[in-house]
Amino acid sequence: MPYNKNKQQAFQAAQQGMEDAQELYYEIVRDSATYGHQLKHLKQEVNEAYEQIENALEVASESQKAQLKKFQQDLSKMVTEVNEYQ
């Protein structure tokens, strides 16, 4: 049972990290005076989310792995879009 609990906790941490990164991404104001600060914060959240996803992938079930891979793709798209804007 602890193994399944760890699986679920790891997945939930990755999911929360993804949600945090998405929230910042959607709130970033590109023409704001604080854009640089917002961008730095977003990069930190994205890096944390990637780390949480990697950790979760180590113990994830097959269905969780599919969702975690989607999270990675979504984060990659966010990074690409932010980089294209700069």
C-alpha positions as CSV (number, residue, x, y, z in Angstrom):
1,M,0.0,0.0,0.0
2,P,2.7,2.6,0.7
3,Y,4.0,2.1,-2.8
4,N,0.6,3.1,-4.3
5,K,0.4,6.0,-1.9
6,N,3.8,7.2,-3.0
7,K,2.7,6.8,-6.7
8,Q,-0.3,8.9,-6.0
9,Q,1.5,11.5,-4.0
10,A,4.2,11.8,-6.7
11,F,1.6,12.2,-9.4
12,Q,-0.3,14.8,-7.4
13,A,2.9,16.8,-6.8
14,A,3.6,16.8,-10.6
15,Q,0.0,17.7,-11.3
16,Q,0.2,20.6,-8.9
17,G,3.5,21.8,-10.3
18,M,2.0,21.8,-13.8
19,E,-1.0,23.8,-12.6
20,D,1.2,26.3,-10.9
21,A,3.3,26.8,-14.0
22,Q,0.2,27.1,-16.2
23,E,-1.3,29.7,-13.9
24,L,1.8,31.8,-14.1
25,Y,2.1,31.3,-17.8
26,Y,-1.5,32.5,-18.4
27,E,-1.1,35.5,-16.0
28,I,2.2,36.8,-17.5
29,V,1.9,40.3,-18.9
30,R,4.3,40.6,-21.8
31,D,4.3,44.4,-21.9
32,S,4.4,44.9,-18.2
33,A,7.2,46.6,-16.3
34,T,7.5,43.5,-14.2
35,Y,7.7,41.1,-17.2
36,G,11.3,40.1,-16.4
37,H,10.4,39.2,-12.8
38,Q,7.3,37.3,-14.0
39,L,9.4,35.5,-16.5
40,K,12.0,34.5,-13.9
41,H,9.3,33.2,-11.6
42,L,7.7,31.3,-14.5
43,K,11.0,29.6,-15.4
44,Q,11.4,28.5,-11.7
45,E,7.9,27.0,-11.7
46,V,8.5,25.3,-15.0
47,N,11.8,23.8,-13.8
48,E,10.1,22.6,-10.6
49,A,7.3,21.1,-12.6
50,Y,9.7,19.2,-14.8
51,E,11.6,17.9,-11.8
52,Q,8.3,16.8,-10.1
53,I,7.2,15.1,-13.4
54,E,10.5,13.2,-13.7
55,N,10.2,12.0,-10.1
56,A,6.6,10.9,-10.7
57,L,7.6,9.0,-13.9
58,E,9.9,6.8,-11.8
59,V,6.9,5.3,-9.9
60,A,3.9,6.1,-12.1
61,S,1.4,3.6,-13.4
62,E,0.9,3.3,-17.2
63,S,-2.1,5.7,-17.2
64,Q,-0.2,8.2,-15.0
65,K,2.8,8.0,-17.3
66,A,0.6,9.0,-20.3
67,Q,-0.6,12.1,-18.4
68,L,2.8,13.0,-17.1
69,K,4.2,12.8,-20.7
70,K,1.4,15.2,-21.7
71,F,2.4,17.5,-18.9
72,Q,6.0,17.5,-20.3
73,Q,4.7,18.3,-23.8
74,D,2.6,21.2,-22.5
75,L,5.5,22.6,-20.5
76,S,7.7,22.3,-23.6
77,K,5.1,24.3,-25.6
78,M,5.0,27.0,-22.9
79,V,8.8,27.3,-23.0
80,T,8.8,27.5,-26.8
81,E,6.1,30.2,-26.8
82,V,7.9,32.3,-24.2
83,N,11.2,31.9,-26.0
84,E,9.6,33.0,-29.3
85,Y,8.3,36.1,-27.7
86,Q,11.6,37.3,-26.4
